[in-house]
Amino acid sequence: MDNGEMERVAQPASPALGRGGDPAPCAPDQRNEDGSTDVRKTLSSVLSGLNRPAQGADVAAALDTCLALPGVIGCLNPLCDKKCAWPTRRGRPRDYCSRGCRQSALRTNARLVGELSLIEQSLAVGELRKVDRVRLEARAAHTRWCLRRYASAGQQDSAIHPAAPDT
């Protein structure tokens, strides 16, 4: 082993460096497009520096220093590759790229919910050959996996925007 190798071995690994000497990000979403980790803080991390409960003015001021939200994001239909943009003017933001895409997602969600119900009813009967039970359990797991992707299509806006309390 020559002196160059001994020096490399003797040096402690830097905790700020990942494999291959690349900077290790704090979280997977905290890398810039060029791979660097010079990023803005989250809103909660900016507000955690206060020595008192955050007030509305504190939150508004912290928005300028925290991580920006994307202006364009994918359509909520898992099978669609199109994007939806945040409106530049007033109005409700689009979740789906088109009415047809929304209807397709809603229909697929309803079909998956119905299929899962039938499969679970069949499994509850109990009088199945092992090969059939295994096949039904695998299909149920696959259907639940698909439903997680279509979950937003089957939910009402009330889950995201709760109704105002009755006064």
C-alpha positions as CSV (number, residue, x, y, z in Angstrom):
1,M,0.0,0.0,0.0
2,D,1.6,3.3,-1.0
3,N,1.3,6.6,1.0
4,G,-1.6,7.9,-1.1
5,E,-3.7,4.8,-0.3
6,M,-2.8,5.1,3.4
7,E,-3.9,8.7,3.5
8,R,-7.2,7.9,1.9
9,V,-7.8,5.1,4.4
10,A,-6.8,7.1,7.4
11,Q,-9.1,10.0,6.6
12,P,-12.5,9.8,8.3
13,A,-15.5,9.8,6.1
14,S,-17.3,13.1,5.9
15,P,-20.9,12.8,7.1
16,A,-21.9,15.4,4.6
17,L,-20.8,13.2,1.7
18,G,-22.6,10.3,0.3
19,R,-21.3,7.5,-1.9
20,G,-18.7,8.5,-4.4
21,G,-18.0,11.8,-2.6
22,D,-21.3,13.3,-3.8
23,P,-23.1,15.6,-1.3
24,A,-25.7,13.6,0.6
25,P,-29.2,15.3,0.6
26,C,-31.2,15.7,3.8
27,A,-34.2,14.2,2.0
28,P,-34.7,12.7,-1.5
29,D,-36.8,15.7,-2.7
30,Q,-34.1,18.2,-1.6
31,R,-31.8,18.0,-4.6
32,N,-31.8,20.7,-7.2
33,E,-32.1,19.7,-10.9
34,D,-28.3,19.9,-11.2
35,G,-27.9,17.5,-8.3
36,S,-26.7,20.1,-5.7
37,T,-28.3,20.2,-2.3
38,D,-28.5,24.0,-1.9
39,V,-32.2,24.2,-1.3
40,R,-34.8,26.3,0.5
41,K,-36.2,25.2,3.8
42,T,-39.7,23.9,4.4
43,L,-42.3,26.1,5.9
44,S,-42.4,24.2,9.2
45,S,-38.6,24.3,9.5
46,V,-38.6,28.1,9.0
47,L,-41.3,28.6,11.6
48,S,-39.7,26.2,14.1
49,G,-37.0,28.9,14.7
50,L,-39.5,31.2,16.4
51,N,-39.5,31.3,20.2
52,R,-43.3,31.7,20.2
53,P,-46.3,30.2,18.5
54,A,-46.4,31.3,14.8
55,Q,-49.0,33.9,13.9
56,G,-50.5,34.7,10.5
57,A,-47.9,37.4,9.7
58,D,-45.1,35.0,10.6
59,V,-46.4,32.4,8.2
60,A,-46.9,34.9,5.4
61,A,-43.4,36.3,5.8
62,A,-41.9,32.8,5.9
63,L,-43.5,31.9,2.5
64,D,-40.9,33.9,0.7
65,T,-38.0,31.9,2.2
66,C,-39.4,28.4,2.0
67,L,-39.6,25.7,-0.7
68,A,-41.7,26.7,-3.6
69,L,-44.7,24.7,-4.8
70,P,-44.8,23.4,-8.4
71,G,-46.8,25.4,-10.8
72,V,-47.5,22.4,-13.1
73,I,-48.2,18.9,-11.9
74,G,-49.4,15.7,-13.4
75,C,-53.1,14.8,-14.0
76,L,-54.6,12.8,-11.2
77,N,-55.6,10.0,-13.6
78,P,-52.7,7.5,-13.1
79,L,-52.9,6.4,-16.8
80,C,-52.6,10.0,-18.1
81,D,-49.2,11.7,-18.9
82,K,-50.6,15.2,-19.3
83,K,-50.0,18.1,-16.9
84,C,-52.3,20.5,-15.2
85,A,-51.2,24.0,-14.4
86,W,-52.1,26.1,-11.3
87,P,-54.4,28.9,-12.6
88,T,-52.7,32.3,-13.1
89,R,-56.0,34.0,-12.5
90,R,-58.9,33.3,-10.2
91,G,-60.6,30.1,-10.5
92,R,-60.6,26.5,-9.4
93,P,-57.4,24.6,-10.2
94,R,-57.8,21.5,-12.4
95,D,-57.2,18.1,-11.0
96,Y,-57.6,16.3,-14.3
97,C,-56.5,17.5,-17.8
98,S,-60.0,17.0,-19.2
99,R,-63.5,16.0,-18.4
100,G,-63.0,12.7,-20.2
101,C,-59.9,12.0,-18.2
102,R,-61.7,12.7,-14.9
103,Q,-64.7,10.5,-16.0
104,S,-62.3,7.7,-17.0
105,A,-60.6,7.8,-13.6
106,L,-63.9,7.8,-11.7
107,R,-65.2,4.8,-13.8
108,T,-62.0,2.9,-13.2
109,N,-62.1,3.7,-9.5
110,A,-65.7,2.5,-9.3
111,R,-64.9,-0.7,-11.2
112,L,-62.0,-1.5,-8.9
113,V,-64.1,-0.9,-5.8
114,G,-66.7,-3.3,-7.2
115,E,-64.2,-6.0,-8.1
116,L,-62.5,-5.8,-4.7
117,S,-65.9,-6.2,-3.0
118,L,-66.7,-9.3,-5.1
119,I,-63.3,-10.8,-4.4
120,E,-63.5,-10.2,-0.7
121,Q,-67.0,-11.7,-0.6
122,S,-65.7,-14.8,-2.3
123,L,-62.8,-15.1,0.1
124,A,-65.2,-14.7,3.1
125,V,-67.2,-17.8,2.0
126,G,-64.3,-20.0,3.0
127,E,-65.1,-23.0,0.8
128,L,-62.3,-22.6,-1.7
129,R,-59.5,-24.7,-3.0
130,K,-56.1,-23.5,-1.9
131,V,-55.1,-22.6,-5.5
132,D,-58.3,-20.5,-5.9
133,R,-57.8,-18.8,-2.5
134,V,-54.2,-17.9,-3.4
135,R,-55.3,-16.5,-6.7
136,L,-58.1,-14.4,-5.2
137,E,-55.8,-13.0,-2.5
138,A,-53.2,-12.0,-5.0
139,R,-55.9,-10.3,-7.2
140,A,-57.3,-8.5,-4.1
141,A,-53.8,-7.2,-3.2
142,H,-53.2,-6.1,-6.8
143,T,-56.6,-4.4,-6.9
144,R,-55.9,-2.5,-3.6
145,W,-52.6,-1.4,-5.0
146,C,-54.3,0.0,-8.1
147,L,-57.0,1.6,-5.9
148,R,-54.3,3.6,-4.0
149,R,-53.4,5.2,-7.3
150,Y,-57.1,6.0,-8.0
151,A,-57.9,7.1,-4.4
152,S,-58.4,10.7,-5.3
153,A,-60.9,9.9,-8.0
154,G,-63.2,8.2,-5.5
155,Q,-63.0,10.9,-2.8
156,Q,-65.2,13.9,-2.4
157,D,-63.7,17.4,-2.1
158,S,-65.0,17.4,1.5
159,A,-62.1,15.2,2.5
160,I,-59.7,18.0,1.3
161,H,-61.9,21.0,2.1
162,P,-64.0,20.2,5.2
163,A,-67.4,21.9,5.4
164,A,-67.6,25.0,7.5
165,P,-69.2,24.4,10.9
166,D,-72.9,25.1,11.3
167,T,-73.5,28.4,13.1
